[in-house]
Amino acid sequence: MTASRRSIGAVFFFGVAGVLAMYFTFAAVQGAFGLFNRIQIEAEILDLRDQRDALKIELADLENRTRRLSDAYLDLDLLDERARAVLGLARPDEIIIR
């Protein structure tokens, strides 16, 4: 083999190696499991944790109201409030302003 054949083989080898290196670098940054996608997933995780915490607070409030309206522990003020809101009830001595 001549020197020009060896240099063409080396150029081909390094060209293929360079293309593969660029492909894997691009895949590491932009791919399905790349850095940008990971940052996006971590931001989504934070949003979902915030939603979860808000739902936990709402659930605790609903459990508290349910307990206060149960047969074992009846909160008459809450019962009165709910009856007024749902049924539109009012006492005869009250003035309703809308």
C-alpha positions in Angstrom: 0.0 0.0 0.0 1.1 3.5 -0.7 1.2 6.4 1.6 -1.8 8.0 -0.1 -3.9 4.8 0.6 -3.0 4.9 4.2 -3.8 8.6 4.6 -7.2 8.0 2.9 -7.9 5.2 5.4 -6.9 7.4 8.3 -9.0 10.3 7.0 -12.0 7.9 6.6 -11.4 6.4 10.1 -11.2 9.8 11.8 -14.1 11.1 9.7 -16.4 8.2 10.8 -15.1 8.6 14.4 -15.9 12.4 14.3 -19.4 11.8 12.9 -20.1 9.2 15.6 -18.8 11.5 18.3 -21.0 14.3 17.0 -24.0 12.0 16.9 -23.5 10.7 20.5 -22.9 14.3 21.7 -26.1 15.5 20.1 -28.0 12.5 21.5 -26.6 13.2 25.0 -27.8 16.8 24.8 -31.0 16.7 22.7 -32.1 13.0 22.8 -34.9 11.4 24.6 -32.6 10.8 27.6 -30.6 13.9 27.1 -29.8 16.9 29.3 -32.5 19.2 28.0 -35.1 16.5 28.4 -33.9 15.8 32.0 -34.1 19.5 32.9 -37.7 19.6 31.5 -38.6 16.4 33.5 -37.2 17.8 36.7 -39.2 21.1 36.2 -42.3 19.0 35.7 -41.6 17.0 38.8 -41.4 20.2 40.8 -44.8 21.4 39.4 -46.4 18.0 40.1 -45.0 18.1 43.7 -46.6 21.5 44.2 -49.9 20.2 42.8 -49.6 17.2 45.1 -49.0 19.4 48.2 -52.0 21.7 47.3 -54.2 18.6 46.9 -53.0 17.3 50.3 -54.1 20.6 51.9 -57.4 20.4 50.1 -57.9 16.8 51.1 -57.2 17.6 54.8 -59.8 20.4 54.6 -62.4 18.1 53.1 -61.6 15.4 55.7 -62.0 18.0 58.4 -65.4 19.2 57.1 -66.6 15.6 56.6 -65.6 14.7 60.2 -67.4 17.9 61.4 -70.6 16.8 59.6 -70.5 13.2 60.7 -72.9 11.6 63.2 -70.1 11.2 65.8 -69.2 14.9 65.8 -71.8 17.3 64.5 -70.7 21.0 64.1 -74.0 22.9 64.1 -72.4 26.1 62.7 -71.0 24.2 59.7 -74.3 22.4 59.2 -76.1 25.8 59.3 -73.6 27.3 56.8 -74.0 24.3 54.4 -77.8 24.3 54.6 -77.9 28.0 53.8 -75.5 27.7 50.9 -77.0 24.6 49.3 -80.7 25.1 50.0 -80.7 28.9 50.1 -82.3 29.0 53.5 -82.5 32.1 55.7 -84.0 32.9 59.1 -87.1 35.1 59.1 -85.3 37.9 61.0 -82.3 38.1 58.6 -81.9 40.6 55.8 -80.4 39.2 52.6 -78.2 41.5 50.5 -77.2 40.3 47.1 
